Amino acid sequence: MTAQEGFHLSAALDGAGSHPAAPARPFTPQGYASLVRGAEAGLLDFVTVEDGPGRLDSALLLALAATATERIGLVPLGPTTGDPGTWATRIATLDHLSGGRAGVRPRVTTSDSERARLVALFGTPEGDRRLTGLFARADEFLVAATAAWGTGVEPVQNRPPLAVLAHATVPYRLAAAHADVVFVTPQDTAGLVTIRKEVEALREEAGRPPGSLRVLADLNVVLAAGREAADERGSRLDEAARAPFTSDAAVFTGTPERLADLLEEWFREGGADGFRLRPAVLPDDLETITAELVPVLQRRGLFRTEYTARTLRGHLRLA
């Protein structure tokens, strides 16, 4: 992606926020729809929504949000389990309800016992073998699920974008083979450069053309108008959690201006095509992203000033 095109920007709507001490605000379906409307007001490419035990179904939440929005992409979770045809139908239905704005984040799933074995064997040859087998099954599932879109289940976009979260070579390979977007978790610019090179090599190995896979860096964000205020806010949250905020992705604490500096560096020097920001507290940090960060990025020519497409594939500039 060229600097003239700017980068992609999305947000993760994960419970009450990504910070463990985010104040408990059990959002209703209408509350989630309101969050998505706010993200659309900020012209974000898409939002992702998680689900799981004790949470509302992400695809159904975004089906409601589809009726309250017009342009923003909607990406629910899609565990790679069960019947691939049913999985494909679920996403195709959301694509129709939204007029071509659906995507899906496939998540490799395991049983509790299998997960425990993997954790116990992590870093060993046996653990590596089990992990490779787990992702091989996910690969087979995605082949069958996406094939269903061409054999009776017809989404508006033909193929809703797949977005895979990946931290290492085995999941990078799954993303390189199937995904349109890969969420990566670098800790700094040098780490992002290394990840980008590996992902591109695996994409080429999978026989896919350049430009077919968007690399988006994940980043947790704790924002405030001033640096001292941001540090104080982060400290209060950490104290409430009784531990410093750590995550698979890097944690940024600071002002929207400084966050814009970091995103620009990771875009221009690190090779990121864009970002998925994880607001530490919802709706607070999402509102700061849309009201304060986005205008800074627009002034720098790094982000759109209006939507120019109506589908998620269009926002991502995918064929």
C-alpha positions as CSV (number, residue, x, y, z in Angstrom):
1,M,0.0,0.0,0.0
2,T,1.3,3.4,-0.9
3,A,1.5,6.4,1.5
4,Q,-0.9,8.2,-0.8
5,E,-3.6,5.6,-0.2
6,G,-3.2,5.8,3.6
7,F,-3.6,2.8,5.9
8,H,-6.5,0.7,7.2
9,L,-7.9,1.3,10.6
10,S,-10.2,-1.0,12.6
11,A,-11.3,-1.6,16.2
12,A,-11.8,-4.6,18.4
13,L,-15.0,-4.5,20.5
14,D,-14.0,-7.0,23.1
15,G,-16.3,-7.1,26.1
16,A,-16.0,-3.9,28.2
17,G,-12.5,-3.3,26.7
18,S,-9.1,-5.0,26.4
19,H,-7.9,-4.0,29.9
20,P,-8.6,-6.6,32.6
21,A,-9.9,-3.8,34.9
22,A,-12.2,-2.2,32.3
23,P,-15.3,-1.3,34.3
24,A,-18.0,-4.0,33.9
25,R,-20.5,-2.6,31.5
26,P,-22.5,-5.5,30.1
27,F,-23.4,-4.1,26.7
28,T,-26.9,-5.0,25.4
29,P,-27.3,-5.8,21.7
30,Q,-28.4,-2.2,21.2
31,G,-25.3,-1.0,23.1
32,Y,-23.1,-2.9,20.7
33,A,-24.9,-1.3,17.8
34,S,-24.2,2.1,19.3
35,L,-20.5,1.3,19.5
36,V,-20.5,0.2,15.8
37,R,-22.3,3.4,14.8
38,G,-19.6,5.4,16.7
39,A,-16.8,3.5,14.8
40,E,-18.6,4.2,11.5
41,A,-18.7,7.9,12.4
42,G,-14.9,7.7,12.6
43,L,-14.8,6.1,9.1
44,L,-13.1,2.9,10.3
45,D,-12.8,0.0,7.9
46,F,-14.4,-2.5,10.2
47,V,-14.9,-3.7,13.7
48,T,-14.4,-7.1,15.2
49,V,-16.5,-8.6,17.9
50,E,-15.6,-11.6,20.1
51,D,-17.9,-14.1,21.6
52,G,-17.6,-17.3,23.7
53,P,-18.9,-18.6,27.1
54,G,-21.0,-16.0,28.8
55,R,-21.0,-13.7,25.8
56,L,-23.6,-12.9,23.2
57,D,-23.2,-14.3,19.7
58,S,-21.0,-12.1,17.7
59,A,-22.7,-12.7,14.3
60,L,-26.1,-12.0,15.7
61,L,-24.9,-8.8,17.4
62,L,-23.4,-7.6,14.2
63,A,-26.6,-8.5,12.3
64,L,-28.4,-6.0,14.5
65,A,-25.5,-3.5,14.0
66,A,-25.9,-4.0,10.2
67,T,-29.4,-2.5,10.4
68,A,-28.1,0.6,12.2
69,T,-25.1,1.3,10.0
70,E,-24.5,1.8,6.2
71,R,-20.7,1.5,5.4
72,I,-18.5,0.0,8.1
73,G,-17.3,-3.6,7.8
74,L,-18.6,-6.2,10.4
75,V,-16.3,-9.1,11.4
76,P,-17.6,-11.6,13.9
77,L,-15.7,-14.6,15.3
78,G,-16.0,-17.9,13.5
79,P,-14.6,-20.9,15.3
80,T,-13.3,-23.6,12.9
81,T,-15.5,-26.3,14.3
82,G,-18.8,-28.0,13.5
83,D,-20.2,-28.1,10.0
84,P,-18.3,-26.0,7.5
85,G,-21.5,-25.4,5.4
86,T,-23.4,-24.0,8.4
87,W,-20.4,-21.8,9.1
88,A,-20.4,-20.5,5.6
89,T,-24.2,-19.9,5.6
90,R,-23.9,-17.9,8.9
91,I,-21.4,-15.5,7.4
92,A,-23.2,-15.3,4.0
93,T,-26.4,-14.3,5.8
94,L,-24.6,-11.5,7.6
95,D,-23.2,-10.4,4.3
96,H,-26.7,-10.2,2.8
97,L,-28.1,-8.4,5.9
98,S,-25.3,-5.8,5.7
99,G,-25.2,-5.3,1.9
100,G,-21.8,-6.8,1.5
101,R,-20.0,-5.6,4.6
102,A,-19.4,-8.9,6.4
103,G,-16.1,-10.6,7.1
104,V,-15.2,-13.3,9.6
105,R,-12.3,-14.0,12.0
106,P,-11.7,-17.8,11.9
107,R,-10.4,-19.0,15.3
108,V,-8.7,-22.4,15.7
109,T,-10.5,-24.2,18.5
110,T,-9.6,-27.0,20.8
111,S,-11.2,-29.0,23.6
112,D,-10.3,-28.1,27.1
113,S,-8.3,-31.3,27.5
114,E,-6.4,-30.8,24.2
115,R,-5.6,-27.2,25.2
116,A,-4.2,-28.4,28.5
117,R,-2.0,-30.9,26.7
118,L,-0.8,-28.2,24.3
119,V,0.1,-25.9,27.1
120,A,2.0,-28.6,29.0
121,L,3.9,-29.5,25.8
122,F,4.5,-26.0,24.5
123,G,8.0,-25.6,23.0
124,T,8.6,-29.3,22.7
125,P,8.8,-31.4,19.5
126,E,5.6,-33.2,20.6
127,G,3.9,-29.9,21.3
128,D,4.9,-28.6,17.9
129,R,3.6,-31.7,16.2
130,R,0.2,-31.4,18.0
131,L,0.0,-27.7,17.1
132,T,0.7,-28.4,13.4
133,G,-2.0,-31.0,13.4
134,L,-4.5,-28.6,15.0
135,F,-3.9,-26.0,12.3
136,A,-3.9,-28.6,9.6
137,R,-7.5,-29.4,10.6
138,A,-8.4,-25.7,10.6
139,D,-6.9,-25.5,7.1
140,E,-9.2,-28.3,5.9
141,F,-12.2,-26.7,7.6
142,L,-11.6,-23.4,5.8
143,V,-11.1,-25.1,2.5
144,A,-14.5,-26.7,2.9
145,A,-16.2,-23.6,4.3
146,T,-15.1,-21.2,1.7
147,A,-15.9,-23.7,-1.1
148,A,-19.5,-23.7,0.1
149,W,-19.7,-20.0,-0.9
150,G,-19.5,-21.1,-4.5
151,T,-21.8,-24.0,-4.4
152,G,-25.3,-22.7,-3.4
153,V,-24.4,-20.3,-0.6
154,E,-23.8,-17.0,-2.4
155,P,-22.6,-14.0,-0.3
156,V,-22.9,-10.5,-1.8
157,Q,-19.1,-10.2,-1.9
158,N,-18.7,-13.7,-3.4
159,R,-16.0,-14.2,-0.7
160,P,-16.3,-12.2,2.5
161,P,-12.8,-11.3,3.8
162,L,-11.2,-13.7,6.3
163,A,-9.2,-12.1,9.1
164,V,-6.8,-14.4,11.1
165,L,-5.0,-13.5,14.3
166,A,-1.5,-15.0,14.3
167,H,1.5,-14.9,16.6
168,A,4.0,-17.4,15.1
169,T,4.9,-19.3,12.0
170,V,2.2,-22.0,12.2
171,P,-0.7,-19.5,12.3
172,Y,1.1,-17.2,9.9
173,R,1.1,-20.1,7.4
174,L,-2.7,-20.6,7.9
175,A,-3.2,-16.8,7.2
176,A,-0.9,-16.9,4.2
177,A,-3.0,-19.7,2.7
178,H,-6.5,-18.4,3.4
179,A,-6.8,-15.0,4.9
180,D,-7.4,-11.6,3.3
181,V,-6.3,-9.9,6.6
182,V,-3.8,-11.1,9.2
183,F,-3.6,-9.5,12.6
184,V,-0.1,-9.6,13.9
185,T,1.3,-8.6,17.4
186,P,4.7,-6.9,17.1
187,Q,6.2,-5.1,20.1
188,D,8.2,-2.6,18.1
189,T,9.1,-1.5,14.5
190,A,11.9,-4.0,14.1
191,G,9.6,-6.9,15.2
192,L,7.0,-5.7,12.7
193,V,9.5,-5.7,9.8
194,T,10.5,-9.3,10.7
195,I,6.9,-10.5,10.9
196,R,6.0,-8.8,7.6
197,K,8.9,-10.5,5.8
198,E,7.9,-13.9,7.1
199,V,4.3,-13.5,6.3
200,E,5.1,-12.4,2.7
201,A,7.4,-15.3,2.2
202,L,4.7,-17.7,3.4
203,R,2.1,-16.0,1.1
204,E,4.4,-16.5,-1.9
205,E,5.0,-20.1,-0.8
206,A,1.2,-20.6,-0.8
207,G,1.1,-19.4,-4.4
208,R,-0.9,-16.2,-3.8
209,P,-0.1,-12.9,-5.6
210,P,1.4,-9.8,-3.9
211,G,-1.2,-7.5,-2.4
212,S,-3.7,-10.3,-1.7
213,L,-3.0,-10.3,2.1
214,R,-3.4,-7.2,4.3
215,V,-1.1,-7.1,7.4
216,L,-2.7,-5.2,10.3
217,A,-0.8,-4.7,13.6
218,D,-2.8,-5.1,16.8
219,L,-2.3,-2.5,19.5
220,N,-4.0,-2.0,22.9
221,V,-4.6,1.7,23.6
222,V,-5.0,3.7,26.8
223,L,-5.6,7.2,25.7
224,A,-6.0,10.7,27.3
225,A,-5.5,14.3,26.2
226,G,-2.1,14.7,27.9
227,R,0.7,12.3,28.6
228,E,0.5,12.7,32.4
229,A,-3.2,12.1,32.3
230,A,-2.7,9.0,30.2
231,D,-0.1,7.6,32.5
232,E,-2.3,8.3,35.5
233,R,-5.3,6.7,33.8
234,G,-3.2,3.6,33.0
235,S,-1.9,3.4,36.5
236,R,-5.4,3.5,37.9
237,L,-6.5,0.7,35.7
238,D,-3.4,-1.4,36.6
239,E,-4.0,-0.8,40.3
240,A,-7.6,-1.9,39.9
241,A,-6.3,-5.1,38.1
242,R,-3.6,-5.5,40.7
243,A,-1.1,-6.1,37.9
244,P,0.5,-4.2,35.0
245,F,-1.4,-4.5,31.7
246,T,0.2,-7.1,29.6
247,S,-1.2,-8.7,26.4
248,D,-0.3,-10.7,23.4
249,A,-0.2,-7.3,21.6
250,A,1.8,-4.2,22.6
251,V,0.2,-1.7,25.0
252,F,0.3,2.0,24.1
253,T,-0.4,4.6,26.8
254,G,-0.4,8.2,25.7
255,T,-2.1,10.9,23.7
256,P,-3.8,10.6,20.3
257,E,-1.0,12.7,18.7
258,R,1.7,10.3,20.0
259,L,-0.4,7.3,18.9
260,A,-0.5,8.8,15.5
261,D,3.3,9.1,15.5
262,L,3.6,5.4,16.3
263,L,1.1,4.3,13.7
264,E,2.8,6.4,11.1
265,E,6.2,4.9,12.0
266,W,4.8,1.3,11.8
267,F,3.1,2.1,8.5
268,R,6.1,3.8,6.8
269,E,9.0,1.9,8.4
270,G,7.4,-1.3,9.7
271,G,5.4,-2.2,6.6
272,A,2.0,-2.4,8.2
273,D,-1.0,-2.0,5.9
274,G,-3.0,-0.8,8.8
275,F,-4.0,-1.5,12.4
276,R,-6.6,-3.0,14.7
277,L,-6.8,-0.9,17.8
278,R,-8.0,-2.6,21.0
279,P,-9.6,0.1,23.2
280,A,-8.6,-0.5,26.8
281,V,-12.0,0.7,28.0
282,L,-15.3,0.9,26.0
283,P,-16.7,3.2,25.0
284,D,-14.1,5.7,26.3
285,D,-11.1,4.8,24.2
286,L,-13.2,4.1,21.1
287,E,-14.6,7.6,21.4
288,T,-11.1,9.1,21.7
289,I,-10.0,7.1,18.6
290,T,-12.8,8.4,16.4
291,A,-13.0,12.0,17.8
292,E,-9.3,12.7,18.3
293,L,-7.0,10.2,16.7
294,V,-8.8,10.0,13.3
295,P,-8.6,13.8,12.7
296,V,-4.9,13.8,13.4
297,L,-4.4,11.0,10.9
298,Q,-6.6,12.8,8.3
299,R,-4.5,16.0,8.6
300,R,-1.4,13.9,8.0
301,G,-2.9,12.3,4.9
302,L,-2.8,8.9,6.5
303,F,-6.5,8.1,6.6
304,R,-9.6,8.6,4.6
305,T,-11.8,11.6,4.9
306,E,-14.9,9.8,3.6
307,Y,-15.9,6.3,2.6
308,T,-15.4,5.5,-1.1
309,A,-16.7,2.0,-1.1
310,R,-19.8,0.2,0.2
311,T,-18.4,-3.3,0.8
312,L,-15.7,-4.6,3.2
313,R,-13.7,-5.9,0.3
314,G,-13.9,-2.4,-1.2
315,H,-12.7,-0.7,2.0
316,L,-9.7,-3.1,2.1
317,R,-9.0,-2.5,-1.6
318,L,-9.2,-6.3,-2.3
319,A,-9.9,-7.7,-5.7
